[in-house]
Amino acid sequence: MARSRSPTPWLVAALLLALACAGPAQGAPPTRKGAKKVERYPPSFRLAVHEAIKKAVMNLRLEQADTGHWGNPAHDQAMGHTALPLLALLKSGVPRSDAQVEKAFRVLDGMPLRRVYSVGLYMMVIHAAHEPKLDTRDTDVGTKRSKRLRPKQTRKKLSKREVERVKAGLDYLLKAQNASGLWHYDIKASDTATGHDLSNAQYALLGLRAIMDMGFKVDAQVWRSALHGLLALQHVKGPKVDLLDHRVREGYAFQSKTPAEARGFHYSPGKKDGPLGEKTLWTHPETGSMTTAGVACVAICQEGLWRSRRFKGADRKKSRDSIRDGLAWMQEHFSVTGNPGHPRNAHHLYYVYGLERMGMLTGRRWLGEHDWYRKGADMLLERQAPSLGSWGDHVHTSFGILFLKRATRARDRVVTTD
């Protein structure tokens, strides 16, 4: 029997050198200090979210009138009251061919295009009807989603009547944009009108974004004027803070800090006399609902300007600073149990849906140390009416569904806080 021999010294040295050069084993966590593993949400949580959405969808179905509408058909915003729950149903995976969905579309198709909220939501509904459905159990921020259609592909799917309605909706929203660059409730009274608010502007821009995603051109000046109007609604100065960023790589999140000023957004530009003199005190405070709206709207304007290929350096810097500081304000005032900054804590679920849009459009799983989706979903699961499956009326139930579905899809994330 042959005697075994120990490896020669040169062979041992070669093996050690090879191991040293190979680096860490494949799949090993990055060695950069501060990395934390990005865990999927547990199956029990995903199932609970899935069941909550199913119950809420059933509630919306029961709340729909036999005529196909939701709410009071004589209401000033009747189109919006039907479009919002229809959007929630479509985003939840209810098909376009569903009988109740078809009935709601017939109602909307016969309504005049008026009121900015309503027209913006109607444009979102037409777009949602032709987008690939989201995975009904996909509740992980950052996981791979259903492939989006390109705008030209979506346009080819539109019926002749839908093309007519989208063109009319675009015309309406362009006419309603006033000299401030933003929107109020309806078409401006004159070319010099400047009255506006961030809430109407938010739904106008969401509608224009849907129109752009359906393959219709929105001129660069529309986005640029809106961007400048939005910037004027953000607080000028704020406390200096470090905005916590999380970069996800190979399944791990690396935390970094970016110097920022915590500057929230206001509902309108109105100011009143204050301790520092005339017209020095904002009429409306910085709030979570308006700050999430402001950040999301600036991100939408970035998308539009980027696609137009007319995104100038000065506008890039202004939008980047605005988003960074708005996120910093939300980091410092984060809450899911109420609308931060609002003196009466009003518009809670309106704010929660805004939190979803801001988080998705800026590509963030965390605001500071807060997992905004997990905390928001836990709150909604706790507060959902056990027997009805609702969070109040059809408007608030729709907001709850849209948050849980993470219904907003980012396409061109151009600049956030880099």
N, C-alpha and C positions, 0 to 999 in steps of 0.2 A: 504494500500500500504506500502511495507516495506521501511524503511528508509535506504539510502545508508550510508556506513561507510567508513571513511578514512582508508587507509592501515596502518597497525601497523608499528611502527618504525623498528622492526626487518626485515619486508618484504622490506621496502624501502632500508635499508642497503644492503640486499642481492641483490636487483636489481642493485644498484649502483656498487657493487663489480663485478657482472657478466659483466656489460657493460665495466668496466675498464679492465677486463681480456680479453675481446673479441678483443681488439685492433681496428685498423681502419677497416672500412667497406670493404667488398669484392669489388675489383675493384678500390679502392681508390689509388691515385698515391703514389709511395714510398715517404717517408718523407726525404730521404737523400738529403742533400743540393746540388743544382746544377743540378738536374735531369730536362730533358726537354722531352716533349712528342714527340715520333717518329710518325710523321704524314705520311699517305699515300700520294703519289703524287696525285694531283687533277685529276678528270676524264677528264677535258679539255686537260691537259698535256698528259695524257696517250693516248687519242684519237689522238692528234697531232703527237705523236711518231709513233703510229700505221699507220697513213696515210703516214707519211714520209717514213717508211719502205716499204709500198706497192708501192709507187712511185719509190723508188730506185730499188726495185726488178724488176719492169716493165722496168726500164732503162737497167738493166743488161740483161734482156731477149732480148731487142732490140739490144744490143751491141754484143750478141753472134753471131758468124759466122754460116753460114749454115752447115759448116763441124763440128760444135760443140765446137770449141775453142774460146777463147778470145785473143785479141792481135795478134801479129805477130807469126805465127807458126814456123818461122825460128829463132826466138829470142833465145838467149842463155839460158834464163829462161822460155822457152815456157810452160813447165809443170806447173810452178808456176803461170804463167799468166792465165792459165785455172783453176787451182785448187783453187785459192783465191776467184774468184767470185762464183765458185761452192760451196765453203764452206759457203759463205754469203747466197746463196739461200737455202741451207739445213738448216742452223741455223734460217732462216726466216720462216721455216715451209713448204717449197716446198718439196713434197714427192719424195722419191727415184724413184718412178715409173713415174714421170713426163717425158714427151718426151724430153725436152731440157736437163734435168738432165741426162737421160740415154745417150743422145748423147755425153755430156761432159765426162761421165765416159768411154765411148768407146774410145774417143780420148786419155784420160789419160792411159787407159789400154794398148794402143799400143805404148806408149812412153818409151824410155829407162830411167832407173833411174839414173839421174845425177844431180848435183848441189844441195847443201845442202838446200837452200831455197825451191827449188821445191819439193824435196823428203819429207821434213818436212811437207809442206802443203798437199801433196798427202796423207800422213798417217793420217793427221787430217781430210781430206775429207772422207776417208773410214770409220773412226770411227764415224764421224757425221752422216753418212747415216744410222747408226744402233742405234743411241741414241734416246730416247723418245724426242718428239718435245717440245720446250719451248712454254709456253702460249704466244700467239702473242700480248697480251696486258699487260703482266706482266712486268712492268718497276720499280717495287719497290725493291730496294736493301735490302736483308734480308727476303723477303717474301718466303713462301714455294714454292719450284719449283717442276717440274715434277720429279718423282722418277728416279734415275739413275740406269742403269743396272750394275750388278757386272761384272767384266772382263770376267769371265768364261761364263756368259750368253751372253755377246756380241760376244765372239769367236764362240759360237755355231750358231750364226746368219750369220757368214761370209760364202761366197761361197768358193768353192775349189780354184778358181782363186784368190779371195781376200786374202786367207790365203797365197798363193804363193807370192803375191805382197807384203804383209806385212812382210813376212820373208825376202824377198829380200831387202825391205826398211830398215829393222833392220840391216841386214848385211852391207848395204851401210853406214848407219850412224855410225855404230861401226868402220868401216874401216876409215871413214872420221875424227873420233875423233883423234887428234894428241897428241904429247907428252906434250902439254900445258894443256891437259884435255878438250880443247875446239875445235872449228871448224872454218875452213875458207870456201872458196867457193866450194871446191871439195875434193876428197880423197887425203890424204897426199902423197907427193912425196917420202917420206922415213920415216922410223921409228923414226928418230930424228927430223923431221919437227915440228916446233912450231908456225908457222904463224897462227894467228887467229884473230877474231873480235867478238864483243858481238852481233852484228846483226845476223850473220850466226849462232852463238851459240844459240841464242834465238829460231830460227826456228828449229834447230836440236833438242833442248830439248822439244819443243812443239810436234814435231813429235814422239820423244821417249815416251813422256807422253801418246800420243794417242795410241801408240803401247802397252804400259803397260796396258792401259785401255781396250785394246782388248784381254787381257789374255795372252800376250806373256812376257816371262821373260826378264828383263833387269838387268844385274848383278850389284850388289851394288857398285863395283869399278868404273863403268861408272859414276854413280851419284856422288861418292866421288871425283873422278878426276875432274869432271866438277865443283863441288862446289869450290874446291881449285883454279881452274882457274878463276872462277868468282870473288872470293874474291880479287884476285890480280888486278882486273880491277877497284876496288873501291878506291876512294881517301883515303889516309892513315889517314889524320886528317881533322877535320872540326870545325867550330864554335860550341860552346856548346849552345844547345837550349833545351827547353822542348817540347817533342813530345806529342801532345794532343791525348789521347785515348778516345774512346767512347764505353762503355759497355752497350749493350741493354738488358734490363730486364723488363718483364711485360709491354712492350710497351713504356718504358722510357729509355732514354740514359743518362748514368752517365759519366761525364767527369773526367778524371784523367790526370796527367802529369807524363811523364817518362823522366828522364835526358837522353840526346842523343847528338851525334855529327852529324851535317848535312854533310853527306858525299855522294856525288853523284858517278855515274859510268861513265867510259870513254869507247869510242868505241874500242880502242885497247891499248896495253901496251906500245906503242911507246913513247919515251921521247927524248927531245932535250936539248941542252945546255941552261942554264938559269942563272939568277943573282947569284944563289947559287952554280954554278959550272956545270960540264959536266953531261949531261943526268939527269937533275933535274927538267925539266919542261915538263909536259905532252904535247904530240903533239896534242891530241884532248881534248877539254874541257869537263867538266861535263855537261851533257845535260839531259833534261827531257826524251827524247826518250830512251837514254841509261840507265838512272836511273830506269825508269819503267821496262825496259827489265831486268836489273840486279836484282831488287827485285823480279820480277815474276820468274826469272830463279832460284834464290836461293830457293824460295818457292817450285818450281817443284822438285829440288834436295832433299829437305826435304821430300816430298811425297815419292820419290823413295827410299830413305834411310830408311824411316819409314816402308815401306812395306817389305823391305828386312830384317828387324829386326837387322840391323847392323848400327844403328844410334848412334854413339859414343858420349859421353858427350862433348868432345872437339869440335866436329863438330856441335853439337847442339848449343853450346855457340857462336861459330863463325857465324853460320847462323842467330841466333837470333840477335846478335849485328849488323850484316850486314843489315838485314831487317829493324830493328829499325832505324838505321842511314840513310838508303836510304829513308825511309818514312819521316824522319825529313827533309832531303834535299828537297823532293818534297813539304812538307808542307811550307817550307820557299820560294820556287820558283814556287809555283803553278800557272798555267795558262792553259786556254783552247783555247786562241786565237793565240797561237804560241808555238813553241818548246822551252821551257825554256833553257837558257844557250847557245843555238846555235847562232853563230855570224851572220848567215844569216837567222835565223828563219826557216830553211828548215825542210823538213820531218814532216810537221805539222800533217796530219791525220795518218801517221804511228805512231807518238807519241800518238795521241788520242786513237788509238786502244791499244797501250801499256798501257795507263792509265786504260783502262777497265780491262785488264788482271791483272794488279797489284792490283787494287781495289777489284776484285772478288777473287783472290787467297789469299789475306790477310784478306778478310772478312770485308772490311771497307766501310761504307757509307760516311764517312767524312775523308778528309785529313786536319788536323787542324780544322778550322771552315768551310772548303769548302766542300759542297755537290758536289763531283766530277761528279757524274752522271747527276744531274740536270743541272749543269753549262755546261757540255759538250754537253748534249742533246739540251739545249737552243741555244748554238752556232751552232750546226748542223742544227737545224730547221731554224735558221735565214739565214744560208748560202746555203741551198739547192736550186739548180736552180729550180724555180717555174714551168717551162714548161717541163724541161727534167727529173727532179727528181734526179739529180746526184750531186756529189760533185767533178766533174772533170771526169777523165777517169775511166775505170772499176776497176783499183786498188784502187783509192781513194774512189770511191763509195762503194766498198766492205768494206773498213775500216770503213766508216760511218755506214753501216748496222750492222757490227759486234759490234760496240760500242753501238748503240741504242738497240740491242737485248741482250746486256750483255751476249755475247755468251760463255764466259769462265765459266765452272762449277768447283767449288772447290769440292774436295772429302775428302782428308785427311789433314785438316788444323792442322798441328802438333805444330808449334811454330811460333809466330809472334813477339810480343814484351814483352811477360810476363817475 
